[in-house]
């Protein structure tokens, strides 16, 4: 592969808050603790500790979750106080979902390796936090394979990790080719969580990746103090609202909004918000309700019934893992910046935030078109209108701009205006009106010239727009639209090749051109 790297600020895809964080703007430096560089990790290692009992709970839970998988990782290394994790997380999109999901995993794996090279006296374990408790099935039930959208239809409800994936057999039959990895994962496991762990272990287990399902009674026990505070004092609601206002006062758009209670009630088939009305705790869309005493008893005896939302899930992660960093996308990093105050309140170290690696794969046929059309890497990230305009003007034998002529007419009218004012000042408006008519006429003529030239280059423009559609399907970045199988099925070494390209500490956009 030929590798081209562009600054993230040049690809027109990211929010100002995300870019300001990457560029270490002073505007945002008090919304996080340590920056994602080696100096930051050195400080984070000195800050983060996880007591031995929590480590034991974590290890026993992981051993239980992996008990039916071959070639299990050495979980006991997590018992050592010099072992830390670096974590990414995502929903359980079928067949991994968009390409960027595997990019997140690869970035996390590479970060663990890189940290080991800088800090040889420590161990670093890459973790994939499976969002098993999420209930937004519509976000995970589809993927795109070679231009065809495949969708899982089901009557199952509640937390997606608890759903039975064997229904995917009919969808698998629609695929011209389905790797055995996924057939085994979906058809031989009873929950989507187990299936996702299975295929992630097959794809990345030999690289050290560990999957964790936090929908677990013993892990939730460690989180009881935070849950109790949220039920009774609503501290996160007040803290995050304050931070959100600070960010918005700086001109940033924020991602998440806290609730007074940031937990769902979770049982098989149901994940519904907990709300407090007067002294009663109610579960929305059900007839279930509790007094304060009853809900605190439930918390003590069945903490697994409490499922955090986006505000407190990150805190849960940091309570149960010896974690140094969270690797996230361009929406995740900004919303974590809203949360530091909650970590401070609970006296939990705020993890280092890291952007995942970003990539665009250009296969050989597309690469030939890029070369033939004379496009630069930056050209590829222009919107269609700007790209077409730039291309036509660059490849025309004629000067399509009438700016010189407009300037000349303006100078003529300036002289006319000077004469008119000497004779009668009331003529100023009439002269300027005629001037504007001429300038408007020139502008329309320029548009017609460009349209005519565009027709002259119709074949090339058609190829250009076809290429743009290929690399940015329906205007969406490739990594957010395509599934990794589009590349993996034709190139089984694809994931390894991407792993060799990505540098987790180099915040660039990687363009990977097949040669």
C-alpha positions as CSV (number, residue, x, y, z in Angstrom):
1,X,0.0,0.0,0.0
2,X,1.0,3.6,-0.6
3,X,0.2,5.7,2.4
4,X,-0.8,9.3,2.4
5,X,-1.5,11.2,5.6
6,X,-3.6,14.3,5.9
7,X,-4.1,16.5,9.0
8,X,-7.5,15.8,10.5
9,X,-8.3,19.5,10.2
10,X,-8.1,19.2,6.3
11,X,-10.7,16.5,5.7
12,X,-13.8,18.5,6.5
13,X,-15.3,15.8,8.8
14,X,-14.8,16.9,12.4
15,X,-16.3,19.3,14.9
16,X,-14.4,22.3,16.2
17,X,-14.4,20.8,19.7
18,X,-12.8,17.5,18.5
19,X,-10.2,19.4,16.5
20,X,-9.5,21.9,19.3
21,X,-8.9,18.9,21.6
22,X,-6.5,17.3,19.1
23,X,-4.6,20.6,18.7
24,X,-4.4,21.1,22.5
25,X,-6.3,24.4,22.4
26,X,-6.2,26.2,25.7
27,X,-10.0,26.7,25.4
28,X,-10.6,23.0,26.2
29,X,-7.6,21.9,28.3
30,X,-9.4,22.1,31.6
31,X,-12.1,19.6,30.4
32,X,-9.6,16.7,30.5
33,X,-6.6,15.6,32.7
34,X,-3.8,14.2,30.5
35,X,-3.2,14.6,26.8
36,X,-2.8,11.4,24.7
37,X,1.0,11.5,24.3
38,X,3.8,9.6,26.0
39,X,4.2,12.2,28.7
40,X,0.5,12.1,29.4
41,X,0.6,8.3,29.7
42,X,3.5,8.5,32.1
43,X,1.5,10.7,34.4
44,X,-1.7,8.6,34.0
45,X,0.2,5.4,35.0
46,X,1.2,7.1,38.2
47,X,-2.4,8.1,38.9
48,X,-4.4,5.0,38.1
49,X,-4.7,2.2,40.6
50,X,-7.2,-0.6,41.0
51,X,-7.4,-2.5,44.3
52,X,-6.6,-6.2,44.3
53,X,-10.2,-7.2,45.1
54,X,-11.6,-5.4,42.0
55,X,-8.9,-7.0,39.9
56,X,-10.0,-10.4,41.2
57,X,-13.6,-9.8,40.4
58,X,-12.6,-8.6,36.9
59,X,-10.5,-11.7,36.2
60,X,-13.0,-14.2,37.5
61,X,-15.7,-12.5,35.4
62,X,-13.6,-12.6,32.2
63,X,-12.7,-16.3,32.8
64,X,-16.4,-17.1,33.2
65,X,-17.3,-15.2,30.0
66,X,-14.5,-16.9,28.0
67,X,-15.0,-20.4,29.4
68,X,-16.3,-21.9,26.1
69,X,-13.8,-20.3,23.8
70,X,-10.5,-21.9,22.7
71,X,-7.0,-20.3,23.1
72,X,-8.1,-18.1,26.0
73,X,-6.0,-15.1,27.0
74,X,-3.9,-15.0,30.1
75,X,-6.4,-13.1,32.3
76,X,-4.2,-13.6,35.5
77,X,-1.9,-10.9,34.2
78,X,-4.7,-8.4,35.2
79,X,-4.1,-9.4,38.8
80,X,-0.7,-7.6,38.8
81,X,-0.7,-4.0,39.9
82,X,1.7,-3.1,37.0
83,X,-0.9,-4.2,34.4
84,X,-3.2,-1.7,32.9
85,X,-5.9,-1.7,30.2
86,X,-6.6,0.6,27.2
87,X,-10.2,0.4,26.1
88,X,-12.5,1.1,23.2
89,X,-16.2,0.3,23.1
90,X,-19.0,0.0,20.6
91,X,-22.4,-1.4,20.0
92,X,-22.8,-5.0,18.9
93,X,-23.3,-4.1,15.2
94,X,-23.9,-7.3,13.2
95,X,-20.9,-8.5,11.3
96,X,-18.9,-5.7,13.1
97,X,-21.0,-3.0,11.4
98,X,-19.2,0.0,9.7
99,X,-15.5,-0.3,8.9
100,X,-14.6,2.1,11.7
101,X,-15.5,-0.4,14.4
102,X,-12.6,-2.6,13.5
103,X,-10.5,0.5,13.1
104,X,-11.2,1.3,16.8
105,X,-10.1,-2.2,17.8
106,X,-6.9,-2.0,15.8
107,X,-6.1,1.4,17.2
108,X,-6.5,0.0,20.7
109,X,-4.4,-3.1,20.1
110,X,-1.6,-0.9,18.5
111,X,-1.7,1.5,21.5
112,X,-1.2,-1.4,23.9
113,X,1.9,-2.5,21.9
114,X,3.2,1.0,21.6
115,X,2.9,1.7,25.3
116,X,4.8,-1.6,26.1
117,X,7.7,-0.4,23.9
118,X,7.8,2.9,25.9
119,X,7.1,1.4,29.4
120,X,8.6,-2.1,29.3
121,X,8.2,-2.6,33.1
122,X,4.4,-2.5,32.7
123,X,1.8,-4.6,30.9
124,X,-1.0,-3.2,28.7
125,X,-4.1,-5.1,27.7
126,X,-6.3,-3.9,24.9
127,X,-10.0,-4.2,25.8
128,X,-13.2,-4.1,23.7
129,X,-16.1,-3.0,25.8
130,X,-19.1,-4.6,24.3
131,X,-22.2,-2.4,24.6
132,X,-24.3,-5.4,25.5
133,X,-26.9,-3.4,27.5
134,X,-27.7,-1.0,24.7
135,X,-31.3,-1.4,23.5
136,X,-31.3,0.6,20.3
137,X,-31.6,-2.4,18.0
138,X,-32.2,-0.2,14.9
139,X,-28.6,1.0,15.2
140,X,-27.0,-2.4,15.1
141,X,-29.3,-4.6,12.9
142,X,-27.9,-3.8,9.5
143,X,-24.7,-3.6,7.5
144,X,-23.6,-3.0,3.9
145,X,-21.9,-5.6,1.8
146,X,-20.8,-4.9,-1.7
147,X,-23.5,-2.3,-2.1
148,X,-26.3,-4.4,-0.7
149,X,-27.9,-3.5,2.6
150,X,-28.6,-6.6,4.8
151,X,-30.9,-6.2,7.8
152,X,-31.8,-8.4,10.7
153,X,-35.5,-8.3,11.5
154,X,-36.7,-9.6,14.9
155,X,-39.4,-9.4,17.5
156,X,-36.9,-9.6,20.3
157,X,-36.6,-6.5,22.6
158,X,-34.5,-5.2,25.5
159,X,-30.7,-5.3,25.8
160,X,-29.2,-6.4,22.5
161,X,-26.5,-8.4,24.1
162,X,-29.1,-10.8,25.5
163,X,-30.8,-11.4,22.1
164,X,-30.5,-14.8,20.4
165,X,-28.5,-14.4,17.2
166,X,-29.5,-17.7,15.6
167,X,-32.2,-15.7,13.7
168,X,-29.3,-14.4,11.6
169,X,-29.2,-17.7,9.7
170,X,-31.7,-16.4,7.1
171,X,-29.6,-13.3,6.6
172,X,-26.4,-15.4,6.3
173,X,-28.1,-17.4,3.5
174,X,-28.5,-14.1,1.6
175,X,-24.8,-13.5,1.5
176,X,-22.9,-14.9,-1.4
177,X,-20.0,-15.6,0.9
178,X,-19.9,-15.6,4.7
179,X,-16.7,-16.4,6.6
180,X,-17.0,-19.4,9.0
181,X,-16.0,-17.0,11.8
182,X,-19.4,-15.4,11.7
183,X,-21.4,-18.6,11.0
184,X,-19.8,-20.1,14.1
185,X,-20.3,-17.0,16.2
186,X,-24.0,-16.4,15.3
187,X,-25.3,-20.0,14.9
188,X,-23.5,-21.7,17.8
189,X,-24.1,-19.1,20.5
190,X,-27.2,-18.2,22.5
191,X,-26.6,-14.5,23.0
192,X,-25.4,-11.7,20.8
193,X,-22.8,-10.9,23.4
194,X,-21.3,-14.4,23.3
195,X,-21.4,-14.2,19.5
196,X,-19.6,-10.9,19.3
197,X,-17.0,-12.1,21.8
198,X,-16.5,-15.2,19.7
199,X,-15.8,-13.4,16.4
200,X,-13.7,-10.6,18.0
201,X,-11.6,-13.3,19.7
202,X,-11.2,-15.1,16.3
203,X,-10.2,-11.8,14.5
204,X,-8.1,-10.2,17.2
205,X,-7.5,-12.6,20.1
206,X,-4.0,-13.4,18.9
207,X,-3.3,-9.7,19.1
208,X,-4.2,-9.7,22.8
209,X,-7.7,-8.1,22.5
210,X,-10.0,-9.0,25.4
211,X,-13.8,-8.5,25.2
212,X,-15.8,-7.6,28.3
213,X,-19.5,-7.8,28.9
214,X,-20.3,-5.5,31.8
215,X,-23.9,-6.8,32.0
216,X,-22.8,-8.8,35.0
217,X,-23.9,-9.0,38.7
218,X,-20.5,-9.1,40.2
219,X,-19.2,-6.1,38.2
220,X,-22.3,-4.1,39.0
221,X,-21.7,-4.6,42.7
222,X,-18.5,-2.6,42.3
223,X,-20.6,0.3,40.9
224,X,-23.2,0.4,43.7
225,X,-22.0,3.6,45.4
226,X,-22.2,5.6,42.1
227,X,-25.7,4.1,41.3
228,X,-26.9,5.1,44.8
229,X,-25.7,8.6,44.5
230,X,-27.4,9.0,41.1
231,X,-30.7,7.7,42.5
232,X,-30.7,9.9,45.6
233,X,-28.6,13.0,44.9
234,X,-28.6,13.3,41.1
235,X,-25.0,14.7,41.3
236,X,-24.1,13.8,37.7
237,X,-27.2,15.7,36.4
238,X,-26.0,19.0,38.0
239,X,-22.3,18.5,37.2
240,X,-22.7,17.6,33.6
241,X,-25.2,20.4,33.0
242,X,-22.7,22.9,34.4
243,X,-19.9,21.6,32.1
244,X,-22.2,21.5,29.1
245,X,-23.1,25.2,29.7
246,X,-19.4,26.0,29.9
247,X,-18.7,24.3,26.6
248,X,-21.7,25.9,24.9
249,X,-20.6,29.3,26.1
250,X,-17.3,28.7,24.3
251,X,-19.3,28.1,21.1
252,X,-19.1,24.4,21.0
253,X,-22.0,22.0,20.2
254,X,-22.4,19.3,22.9
255,X,-23.3,15.7,22.3
256,X,-25.2,14.4,25.4
257,X,-27.7,15.6,27.9
258,X,-27.8,14.2,31.4
259,X,-31.0,13.2,33.2
260,X,-31.8,13.4,36.9
261,X,-31.5,9.6,37.0
262,X,-29.0,8.2,34.5
263,X,-30.0,4.6,34.8
264,X,-32.3,2.1,33.1
265,X,-34.1,-0.8,34.7
266,X,-32.8,-4.0,33.0
267,X,-34.4,-7.4,32.8
268,X,-34.8,-9.9,30.0
269,X,-36.7,-8.1,27.2
270,X,-36.9,-4.8,29.0
271,X,-34.5,-1.8,29.3
272,X,-36.5,1.2,30.4
273,X,-35.6,4.5,32.1
274,X,-35.9,4.9,35.8
275,X,-37.7,8.2,36.8
276,X,-38.6,9.7,40.1
277,X,-42.0,11.2,40.7
278,X,-42.4,12.6,44.1
279,X,-41.1,9.9,46.4
280,X,-41.8,7.0,44.0
281,X,-39.4,5.5,41.5
282,X,-41.1,4.4,38.3
283,X,-40.0,2.4,35.3
284,X,-41.3,4.0,32.2
285,X,-43.6,2.1,29.9
286,X,-44.3,-0.5,32.6
287,X,-46.3,-0.8,35.8
288,X,-43.2,-1.3,37.9
289,X,-42.6,1.2,40.7
290,X,-40.6,1.3,43.9
291,X,-40.4,3.3,47.1
292,X,-37.0,4.7,48.0
293,X,-36.5,1.9,50.5
294,X,-37.5,-0.7,47.9
295,X,-35.3,0.6,45.2
296,X,-32.3,0.7,47.5
297,X,-33.0,-2.8,48.6
298,X,-33.1,-3.8,45.0
299,X,-29.8,-2.1,44.3
300,X,-28.2,-3.9,47.2
301,X,-29.5,-7.3,46.3
302,X,-29.8,-7.2,42.5
303,X,-27.4,-4.4,41.2
304,X,-27.5,-6.1,37.7
305,X,-31.0,-4.6,37.3
306,X,-29.4,-1.1,37.0
307,X,-28.0,-0.2,33.5
308,X,-26.1,3.1,33.1
309,X,-26.9,5.5,30.2
310,X,-24.3,7.3,28.2
311,X,-23.5,9.7,31.1
312,X,-22.5,7.1,33.6
313,X,-21.4,4.2,31.4
314,X,-17.9,5.7,31.1
315,X,-17.7,6.0,34.9
316,X,-18.7,2.3,35.3
317,X,-15.9,1.4,32.9
318,X,-13.3,3.2,34.9
319,X,-14.6,1.7,38.2
320,X,-14.1,-1.9,37.1
321,X,-11.0,-1.6,34.9
322,X,-7.4,-0.7,35.6
323,X,-7.8,1.6,32.6
324,X,-5.5,4.3,31.3
325,X,-7.2,5.5,28.1
326,X,-10.4,5.4,26.1
327,X,-10.1,5.3,22.3
328,X,-13.1,6.8,20.7
329,X,-14.5,8.5,17.5
330,X,-15.2,12.1,16.7
331,X,-18.5,12.1,18.6
332,X,-17.3,10.1,21.6
333,X,-14.2,12.2,22.5
334,X,-16.3,15.4,22.7
335,X,-19.0,13.8,24.9
336,X,-16.3,12.5,27.3
337,X,-15.1,16.1,27.7
338,X,-18.5,16.8,29.3
339,X,-17.9,14.2,32.0
340,X,-14.6,15.1,33.8
341,X,-16.5,16.8,36.7
342,X,-18.4,13.6,37.4
343,X,-15.1,11.7,37.7
344,X,-13.7,14.3,39.9
345,X,-16.8,14.2,42.2
346,X,-16.4,10.4,42.6
347,X,-12.6,10.7,43.0
348,X,-12.0,8.4,40.0
349,X,-9.1,9.2,37.7
350,X,-10.3,10.6,34.4
351,X,-8.8,8.5,31.6
352,X,-6.8,9.8,28.7
353,X,-9.0,10.4,25.7
354,X,-7.7,9.3,22.3
355,X,-9.1,9.6,18.9
356,X,-9.2,6.3,17.0
357,X,-7.3,6.1,13.7
358,X,-9.2,7.2,10.6
359,X,-8.8,5.7,7.2
360,X,-9.8,5.6,3.5
361,X,-9.0,2.6,1.4
362,X,-8.5,3.1,-2.3
363,X,-8.4,-0.1,-4.2
364,X,-6.5,-0.5,-7.5
365,X,-9.3,0.4,-9.9
366,X,-10.1,3.5,-7.9
367,X,-6.5,4.4,-7.6
368,X,-6.1,4.3,-11.4
369,X,-9.0,6.7,-11.7
370,X,-7.5,9.0,-9.1
371,X,-4.3,9.1,-11.1
372,X,-6.0,9.5,-14.5
373,X,-8.2,12.3,-13.2
374,X,-5.1,14.0,-11.7
375,X,-6.7,14.3,-8.2
376,X,-4.9,15.1,-5.0
377,X,-5.6,13.5,-1.6
378,X,-7.3,16.8,-0.5
379,X,-9.5,16.8,-3.6
380,X,-11.1,13.6,-2.4
381,X,-12.6,15.2,0.7
382,X,-14.3,18.1,-1.1
383,X,-18.0,18.0,-1.4
384,X,-19.4,17.1,-4.8
385,X,-20.1,20.7,-5.9
386,X,-16.7,22.0,-4.9
387,X,-15.0,19.0,-6.3
388,X,-16.7,19.3,-9.7
389,X,-16.1,23.0,-9.9
390,X,-12.4,22.7,-9.0
391,X,-11.9,19.8,-11.5
392,X,-13.6,21.6,-14.4
393,X,-11.7,24.8,-13.9
394,X,-8.4,23.0,-13.5
395,X,-8.8,21.0,-16.6
396,X,-10.2,23.7,-18.9
397,X,-8.1,25.2,-21.7
398,X,-10.0,28.4,-21.2
399,X,-10.2,30.9,-18.4
400,X,-13.7,30.6,-17.1
401,X,-13.6,33.4,-14.7
402,X,-15.0,36.9,-15.5
403,X,-13.6,38.5,-12.4
404,X,-11.2,40.7,-14.5
405,X,-14.1,41.9,-16.6
406,X,-16.2,42.5,-13.5
407,X,-13.4,44.6,-12.1
408,X,-13.0,46.5,-15.3
409,X,-16.8,47.3,-15.4
410,X,-16.6,48.4,-11.7
411,X,-13.8,50.8,-12.5
412,X,-15.9,52.3,-15.4
413,X,-18.9,52.7,-13.2
414,X,-16.8,54.4,-10.5
415,X,-15.9,57.0,-13.1
416,X,-19.5,57.4,-14.3
417,X,-20.6,57.7,-10.6
418,X,-18.1,60.4,-10.0
419,X,-19.4,62.4,-13.0
420,X,-23.0,61.8,-12.0
421,X,-22.6,63.1,-8.5
422,X,-21.0,66.3,-9.7
423,X,-24.1,66.9,-11.8
424,X,-26.8,65.6,-9.5
425,X,-26.2,63.7,-6.2
426,X,-29.6,62.0,-6.5
427,X,-28.3,60.0,-9.6
428,X,-26.1,57.9,-7.3
429,X,-28.7,55.3,-6.7
430,X,-29.5,55.0,-10.4
431,X,-25.8,54.5,-11.4
432,X,-25.3,51.9,-8.7
433,X,-28.4,50.1,-9.8
434,X,-27.2,49.9,-13.4
435,X,-23.8,48.7,-12.1
436,X,-25.4,45.9,-10.2
437,X,-27.4,44.8,-13.2
438,X,-24.2,44.6,-15.3
439,X,-22.4,42.6,-12.5
440,X,-25.3,40.3,-12.2
441,X,-25.3,39.7,-15.9
442,X,-21.6,38.9,-15.8
443,X,-22.1,36.5,-13.0
444,X,-24.8,34.7,-14.9
445,X,-22.6,34.6,-18.0
446,X,-19.8,33.1,-15.9
447,X,-22.1,30.4,-14.7
448,X,-23.1,29.6,-18.3
449,X,-19.5,29.4,-19.3
450,X,-18.7,26.9,-16.6
451,X,-21.8,24.9,-17.4
452,X,-20.8,24.8,-21.1
453,X,-17.2,23.7,-20.1
454,X,-18.7,21.1,-17.8
455,X,-20.6,19.6,-20.7
456,X,-17.3,19.6,-22.7
457,X,-15.8,17.5,-19.9
458,X,-18.9,15.4,-19.4
459,X,-17.1,12.0,-19.6
460,X,-14.4,13.0,-17.1
461,X,-16.9,14.6,-14.7
462,X,-19.1,11.5,-14.8
463,X,-16.0,9.4,-13.9
464,X,-15.1,11.9,-11.1
465,X,-18.6,11.8,-9.5
466,X,-18.6,8.0,-9.8
467,X,-15.3,7.8,-8.0
468,X,-16.6,10.2,-5.3
469,X,-19.6,8.0,-4.8
470,X,-17.4,4.9,-4.6
471,X,-15.2,6.3,-1.9
472,X,-18.0,8.3,-0.1
473,X,-21.1,6.2,-0.6
474,X,-24.2,8.5,-0.6
475,X,-21.9,11.3,0.7
476,X,-20.9,9.3,3.8
477,X,-17.2,8.6,4.6
478,X,-16.2,5.1,3.5
479,X,-15.4,4.0,7.0
480,X,-18.9,4.9,8.2
481,X,-20.7,3.1,5.3
482,X,-18.7,0.1,4.2
483,X,-18.2,-3.2,6.2
484,X,-14.7,-4.6,6.5
485,X,-15.8,-7.8,4.7
486,X,-15.9,-5.7,1.5
487,X,-12.1,-5.7,1.7
488,X,-11.4,-8.8,3.8
489,X,-13.2,-11.3,1.5
490,X,-10.9,-10.3,-1.4
491,X,-7.9,-9.8,0.8
492,X,-7.6,-12.0,3.9
493,X,-4.6,-10.0,5.0
494,X,-6.5,-6.7,5.1
495,X,-6.7,-6.4,8.9
496,X,-3.0,-7.0,9.3
497,X,-2.2,-4.5,6.6
498,X,-4.2,-1.8,8.3
499,X,-2.6,-2.7,11.6
500,X,0.8,-2.1,10.1
501,X,-0.3,1.3,8.8
502,X,-2.1,2.8,11.8
503,X,-0.1,4.6,14.5
504,X,-2.3,5.3,17.5
505,X,-0.3,8.3,18.6
506,X,-0.3,10.0,15.1
507,X,-3.5,11.8,14.7
508,X,-3.7,11.9,10.9
509,X,-6.2,10.7,8.4
510,X,-4.7,7.7,6.6
511,X,-5.3,7.2,2.9
512,X,-4.3,3.6,2.0
513,X,-3.8,3.2,-1.7
514,X,-3.5,-0.3,-3.1
515,X,-0.6,-0.6,-5.6
